[in-house]
Each structure stands twice: as C-alpha cells, then as structure tokens.
Amino acid sequence: MRKVTLVLGAVALSGGLAACSSSSTTVQHRAVNGTEVITGSVRGKAAAVSAPVIRLRLTGPVDTTSSITLTGGSKGVLRTPAGSLYVTHSKGSTTRHVSARACVAGFGNTGTVRVTGGTGKFAGAAGSGVFGVTFSGVLPRKNGRCDTSPSAQPVASTAIMSFRAALELKLGG
C-alpha cells in the first residue's frame, strides 16, 4: 500500500473577540479561552492522493471553516474567513494495520499542536492541543487473494481520510 504522508501542513484554531467601547477610537480586547474542535474528512479518489485536501469545520470560540492539505513540514497557517491561525506541530507517531481476512488497510497518525499566533479573530491566539489523522481503504485482490504487499494501492473509491484536532485556546488579551 502506498504510504500517504500524514504530516500536517497546517492545523490549529481560534479567535479573538473584539469589543468596542463607547468611544469610537478605543477598542478593548476581551480574552476568550476555550476548546476549539477541528474536524473534516474526504472520501474516494480525493482521499487516495499523495497530498489530500480536507475541508474543515471549526467549532468553539471561533466557528468557521477552512481546509488543510496534508503534505509535510512542521509549521502551518490555517486560513479561514475569520482570520489566520499560525501553528507548529510534531511529526507524531504512526500506526498501521492490515487485515488480510477483511482485505482492508488503515493507518493513523497522532501528534501535538502549538498555536503561535494569528490574525483577525485569531489575533493574540496561544495554546496547544492534539491532532489525529486516519486513513482506511479496501485493498485490491489478485487471483482471488487479498494483496497485502507493501506496493498494494487501496481501491480509490473505498478510501477515507479523516482529520481531527482539539486545541485549548487563549484568545485576545
């Protein structure tokens, strides 16, 4: 099975809440703390490529949307309609499982994320959390037997890749 690189190129979230005072020239920032949950998945051929793009939904202090391309690197920017969130992340640890009986392969990657700043509603963002990426797909059959060789490619129409992160965020200041 082709190894899909599961190092995140961008992850993380949150937002700063700005409140205007009675003066038109003074802006006060109110600190907001909370858990930002980021989820998304992609199915079929789009999940079986070497750099899949996953649409994300962010919920918590800032509810918004984004997308992530799983490629590589340890720094990333999550661009959303509410602003950008800057993060770094660990390489994480990967597990792999192949079931010849079910003719299915899957793997997962988990690691840590650190929020290093942001813009817009994410201005002043700091915090940390964890991420997880999973992939599964049905393996092809050769001569009626499941092909579990390292070069076996999952049947593209059966591929599923999911992303999930939970971040404890401190926003604003």
Secondary structure, DSSP 8 states (H G I E B T S, - for coil): -------BS-------EEEE-SSTT-EEEE-EEEEEEEEEEEEGGGGSSSS-EEEEEEESSS-EEEEEEB---SEEEEEETTEEEEEEE---EEEEEEETTTTEEEEEEEEEEEEEEESGGGTT-EEEEEEEEEEEEE--EETTEE--STT----GGG-EEEEEEEEEEEE--
